[in-house]
């Protein structure tokens, strides 16, 4: 075993953390690709035709919609890098970046439900809450495991 191998093992994350990062990356990629490549469609049809959540918060702005897509894709890159490498520090940075986005996003939407049909308001908040749950679970697992991997005996 080389000198760098134990250090590399000490900084890896669990399969559950990686799965959570992949879920968050997939969500961000979906939003990012759609908003960047088809901003009008995203504005009029997100999340599904007949449930136009974004257009209930007018006005439409192509530039801002594309920016949302670009920023979602940037976050996707960080989440995918963390999920692929399993590096603990990168995973911590990725989950903090996700929380920096997800928490204010949730607060905004919770405070702006007045124009939504009841079913859409509930569905939107459930979706946002599930994203927050994934972020919180991954953050908790990373916190719980912050010193554990370094303390485990290394196998030869």
LOLO-806036 format. One record per residue: residue in three letters; x, y, z of N, C-alpha, C in turn. Coordinates in steps of 0.1 Angstrom, whole numbers, padded with zeros to 4 digits, always signed. Last residue first. Layout:
BEGIN
alaXYZXYZXYZ;...
This chain:
BEGIN
unk-0042-0042+0049-0030-0043+0040-0033-0052+0029;unk-0065-0017+0060-0062-0031+0056-0050-0032+0047;unk-0066+0006+0087-0063+0003+0073-0059-0011+0070;unk-0092+0012+0109-0079+0006+0107-0078+0003+0092;unk-0107+0045+0110-0108+0030+0107-0094+0025+0105;unk-0103+0072+0112-0100+0064+0124-0101+0049+0121;unk-0111+0082+0088-0097+0084+0091-0093+0075+0103;unk-0138+0077+0088-0130+0070+0078-0115+0071+0082;unk-0148+0094+0109-0148+0080+0110-0139+0073+0100;unk-0150+0121+0108-0137+0116+0113-0136+0101+0112;unk-0175+0125+0094-0163+0134+0092-0150+0129+0097;unk-0198+0111+0094-0187+0104+0090-0174+0112+0089;unk-0217+0131+0101-0215+0119+0110-0202+0112+0107;unk-0215+0148+0079-0211+0152+0093-0208+0141+0102;unk-0225+0131+0059-0212+0136+0058-0207+0141+0072;unk-0251+0127+0070-0242+0115+0068-0227+0120+0067;unk-0261+0153+0069-0260+0146+0081-0250+0135+0080;unk-0260+0158+0041-0252+0166+0050-0250+0159+0063;unk-0279+0138+0033-0265+0137+0028-0256+0146+0037;unk-0302+0148+0046-0297+0135+0049-0282+0134+0045;unk-0304+0174+0034-0302+0173+0048-0297+0159+0052;unk-0309+0168+0007-0297+0176+0011-0294+0174+0026;unk-0332+0153+0009-0320+0146+0004-0308+0155+0008;unk-0349+0173+0020-0346+0161+0028-0334+0154+0022;unk-0350+0191-0002-0344+0195+0011-0341+0183+0020;unk-0364+0175-0020-0350+0180-0023-0343+0184-0010;unk-0388+0173-0006-0380+0161-0009-0366+0165-0012;unk-0396+0200-0007-0393+0194+0006-0385+0181+0004;unk-0401+0203-0035-0391+0211-0029-0387+0205-0015;unk-0423+0184-0037-0411+0183-0044-0399+0190-0038;unk-0441+0197-0019-0436+0183-0016-0423+0180-0024;unk-0445+0221-0032-0439+0221-0019-0434+0207-0015;unk-0458+0212-0056-0445+0219-0056-0438+0219-0043;unk-0481+0199-0046-0471+0191-0053-0457+0199-0054;unk-0494+0221-0034-0490+0210-0026-0479+0202-0033;unk-0498+0237-0057-0491+0242-0045-0485+0231-0036;unk-0513+0220-0072-0500+0224-0077-0492+0229-0065;unk-0537+0218-0056-0529+0206-0060-0515+0209-0064;unk-0545+0246-0056-0541+0238-0043-0533+0226-0047;unk-0530+0267-0080-0541+0258-0076-0536+0250-0064;unk-0513+0297-0071-0512+0283-0074-0525+0276-0071;unk-0511+0322-0061-0518+0321-0074-0518+0306-0079;unk-0498+0319-0035-0512+0325-0036-0519+0323-0050;unk-0473+0312-0029-0482+0301-0034-0496+0306-0037;unk-0448+0322-0017-0455+0327-0030-0463+0316-0036;unk-0435+0311+0004-0441+0324+0006-0449+0330-0006;unk-0424+0288-0007-0434+0287+0004-0442+0300+0007;unk-0406+0300-0025-0418+0293-0030-0428+0291-0019;unk-0386+0310-0006-0393+0319-0016-0406+0312-0020;unk-0378+0287+0007-0385+0298+0015-0393+0307+0005;unk-0367+0272-0014-0378+0267-0006-0386+0278+0001;unk-0345+0289-0020-0355+0285-0030-0368+0280-0024;unk-0330+0289+0004-0337+0301+0000-0348+0299-0011;unk-0323+0260+0002-0330+0266+0013-0337+0279+0009;unk-0309+0255-0023-0322+0249-0020-0330+0256-0009;unk-0284+0269-0024-0295+0271-0034-0309+0267-0029;unk-0272+0261-0002-0272+0275-0004-0282+0278-0015;unk-0273+0233-0006-0281+0239+0005-0282+0254+0003;unk-0255+0230-0026-0269+0226-0029-0278+0233-0018;unk-0231+0238-0013-0236+0246-0025-0251+0242-0028;unk-0230+0217+0006-0232+0231+0010-0237+0240-0001;unk-0226+0196-0012-0238+0196-0004-0241+0210+0002;unk-0201+0203-0023-0212+0201-0031-0225+0202-0023;unk-0184+0203+0000-0186+0215-0007-0199+0214-0016;unk-0187+0176+0007-0191+0186+0016-0194+0199+0009;unk-0175+0164-0015-0189+0161-0012-0195+0171-0003;unk-0149+0173-0012-0157+0177-0024-0172+0175-0022;unk-0143+0159+0011-0143+0173+0011-0151+0179-0001;unk-0146+0131+0003-0153+0137+0014-0154+0152+0013;unk-0149+0118-0029-0140+0126-0020-0149+0133-0010;unk-0162+0105-0049-0164+0101-0035-0156+0108-0025;unk-0161+0109-0076-0149+0107-0069-0151+0102-0055;unk-0189+0110-0083-0180+0101-0090-0167+0099-0082;unk-0200+0129-0066-0205+0116-0066-0196+0106-0073;unk-0184+0152-0071-0184+0146-0058-0189+0132-0058;unk-0191+0156-0098-0177+0154-0095-0176+0147-0081;unk-0219+0160-0096-0214+0148-0103-0199+0145-0099;unk-0219+0185-0082-0225+0173-0076-0220+0160-0083;unk-0205+0201-0101-0200+0199-0087-0205+0187-0081;unk-0224+0200-0122-0210+0196-0124-0203+0193-0110;unk-0247+0210-0111-0247+0196-0115-0232+0192-0117;unk-0240+0237-0109-0242+0229-0097-0241+0214-0100;unk-0240+0243-0136-0228+0244-0129-0229+0236-0116;unk-0268+0238-0142-0257+0229-0148-0244+0231-0141;unk-0278+0260-0127-0282+0246-0124-0272+0236-0130;unk-0267+0281-0142-0263+0279-0128-0267+0265-0123;unk-0281+0277-0166-0266+0277-0166-0261+0274-0151;unk-0308+0280-0159-0303+0268-0165-0288+0266-0164;unk-0307+0307-0150-0311+0296-0140-0306+0282-0146;unk-0301+0319-0174-0291+0319-0163-0294+0309-0153;unk-0325+0314-0188-0312+0308-0193-0302+0308-0182;unk-0340+0332-0173-0344+0317-0174-0332+0309-0178;unk-0329+0356-0177-0328+0351-0164-0332+0336-0164;unk-0334+0358-0206-0320+0359-0200-0319+0353-0186;unk-0362+0358-0208-0353+0347-0214-0340+0347-0208;unk-0386+0362-0186-0374+0369-0190-0364+0358-0195;unk-0420+0368-0178-0410+0360-0185-0398+0368-0188;unk-0429+0383-0146-0429+0381-0161-0418+0372-0166;unk-0448+0356-0130-0444+0364-0141-0435+0376-0137;unk-0454+0329-0118-0446+0340-0112-0440+0349-0123;unk-0465+0311-0134-0474+0317-0124-0467+0328-0116;unk-0445+0300-0148-0453+0311-0155-0463+0317-0145;unk-0437+0279-0132-0428+0291-0134-0436+0303-0139;unk-0458+0260-0132-0454+0267-0120-0446+0279-0122;unk-0481+0248-0148-0471+0258-0152-0467+0266-0140;unk-0493+0222-0157-0489+0226-0144-0478+0236-0145;unk-0497+0218-0184-0509+0219-0175-0506+0222-0161;unk-0467+0199-0187-0478+0206-0194-0491+0206-0185;unk-0446+0202-0158-0453+0193-0168-0464+0202-0175;unk-0435+0221-0142-0427+0209-0144-0433+0199-0155;unk-0430+0241-0170-0424+0234-0159-0434+0232-0148;unk-0441+0255-0193-0445+0241-0190-0438+0234-0179;unk-0432+0281-0197-0446+0278-0199-0450+0265-0194;unk-0404+0280-0191-0413+0290-0185-0427+0286-0185;unk-0396+0260-0208-0394+0258-0194-0403+0268-0187;unk-0402+0272-0233-0409+0260-0229-0408+0257-0214;unk-0383+0293-0231-0398+0296-0233-0406+0284-0228;unk-0358+0280-0230-0363+0288-0219-0378+0291-0220;unk-0343+0255-0238-0356+0259-0242-0363+0267-0232;unk-0317+0254-0228-0319+0251-0242-0333+0255-0247;unk-0319+0261-0200-0309+0267-0209-0312+0266-0224;unk-0340+0246-0190-0340+0261-0189-0330+0268-0198;unk-0331+0220-0196-0344+0225-0201-0344+0240-0201;unk-0307+0218-0182-0307+0216-0197-0320+0222-0202;unk-0315+0224-0155-0305+0231-0162-0306+0230-0177;unk-0334+0205-0148-0338+0219-0148-0328+0227-0157;unk-0318+0182-0151-0330+0183-0158-0335+0197-0159;unk-0296+0188-0133-0294+0186-0148-0307+0187-0156;unk-0309+0188-0108-0303+0200-0113-0301+0199-0128;unk-0316+0160-0107-0326+0171-0106-0321+0184-0112;unk-0291+0148-0108-0301+0146-0119-0311+0156-0119;unk-0279+0158-0085-0273+0161-0098-0283+0159-0109;unk-0295+0145-0065-0295+0160-0066-0289+0165-0080;unk-0288+0119-0071-0302+0123-0072-0302+0138-0074;unk-0260+0119-0066-0265+0116-0079-0280+0121-0081;unk-0261+0124-0038-0254+0134-0047-0259+0132-0062;unk-0273+0100-0030-0279+0113-0027-0274+0124-0036;unk-0252+0082-0037-0266+0081-0043-0273+0094-0042;unk-0232+0091-0020-0230+0092-0035-0244+0091-0042;unk-0243+0084+0004-0240+0098+0001-0239+0100-0014;unk-0244+0056+0001-0257+0064+0003-0254+0078+0000;unk-0218+0049-0001-0226+0047-0013-0239+0055-0011;unk-0197+0073+0016-0205+0061+0015-0213+0060+0002;unk-0165+0088+0006-0179+0088+0011-0186+0075+0009;unk-0131+0091+0015-0142+0087+0007-0155+0087+0014;unk-0107+0097+0029-0115+0108+0024-0126+0104+0015;unk-0092+0075+0035-0098+0082+0046-0107+0093+0041;unk-0083+0066+0010-0094+0059+0017-0100+0067+0028;unk-0063+0085+0007-0074+0085-0003-0086+0077+0003;unk-0046+0078+0028-0052+0092+0027-0064+0092+0018;unk-0038+0052+0020-0046+0054+0032-0053+0068+0032;unk-0024+0060-0005-0036+0051-0005-0044+0053+0008;unk+0000+0073-0002-0012+0081-0006-0025+0073-0005;unk+0019+0053+0003+0015+0063+0014+0003+0071+0011;unk+0006+0021-0009+0014+0033-0010+0010+0043+0001;unk+0009-0012+0000+0000+0000+0000+0009+0012+0000;
